[in-house]
Amino acid sequence: MSFDLGVLATDVTEIDAFSDMASKLGLIGFAIVGLQSEPLNTVRENLQLCNRVILRGKSINSVRTQIEKTRRKAMIVSVPFRSIDVVNWAAEDKRVDLLTVDPTQDIRLRDTTARLASAGNTYLEIQIAPLLKSSGLTRSKILKSYRESVSTAMDAEMDVVLTSGAIHPMGLRSSVAMAHIGILLGMDRAYADSAIGSLPLSIIERNMKKLQPGFVSNGVEVLQKGDEK
Amino acid sequence: MKKVRRRYLLFKLHRDGPVIEDKQLSLTIWKSLLSLFGEIQAADSKLYIIDYNESTGEGILQCTLPSLQQVIAAAVVIGEINGTAVSFEPKKTSGTIKGLHR
């Protein structure tokens, strides 16, 4: 039972093809960037689609402005590794769900950032798409970047989720395939299984509660308003 | 020579394009295994595709028990074969071919 939080389809017409492939591979759902309005939507039996937003701002101010506009509309909010300041801010901010490792950037996950993220319940996201597109030395460099990030995160007790990062339905992988990629990245089998199953589901469950109209903060909820009887 | 335990893997190769022959598939997995784990590990894997249905993409491959995880990892990171986008899905592993069909 796995949920892919990182499908990067560019067109609404591709959603059906992704849904078909996800059903064939036994996924129970996937998150898609900017192509649907509802935070969570059941597209067919046993398959859910959720909305994801990637905050690509270069400064903390621009990311903060973006997150204020989008948090209530999106099930998943992620920040890619572009600048240390933004990543450190995002690691602490409880509205951000994922920090996405970008193997093309020189910025690596620092131990301090991982500890901040661990305390703020922000997860590290590893997208497997760059591994599928590359080979030889390029793939080796990506593996180095990913393995270092996973190791740093696990040492700091920051949770890691594995996603496909697929722009094409063939970029999706079954839960068993993803677990084996997780092992390749230095996880043990049990952790790899949770990185594609229970951890993504826990993020969705947490955000479902937050997106409910009466939610104020963790443990605080509006049950009844003053003029209601 | 000490006998090495074998494992059989039932798989399905999803594809978006023309049919992929078993030789092409076998060669691509070998190359990926070689690239990821090196010549010694690739040689010790004794990887062999026993059965493969080109139209459905379902097949069985054989390898040694110690190399099973590496063979699966090498196969699932294959993104394309001869320009055709593919997704390798490991379905079941067993110590016997009969066990795969149970």
Interface residues (C-beta under 8 A of the other chain):
Chain A: M21 K24 L25 I128 L131 L132 K133 S135 G136 R139 H168 P169 M170 G171 L172 R173 S174 V176 A177 M178 H180 I181 I183 L184
Chain B: H14 R15 D16 K31 S32 S35 L36 Q69 I72 A73 V76 V77 I78 G79 A85 V86 S87 F88 E89 P90 K91
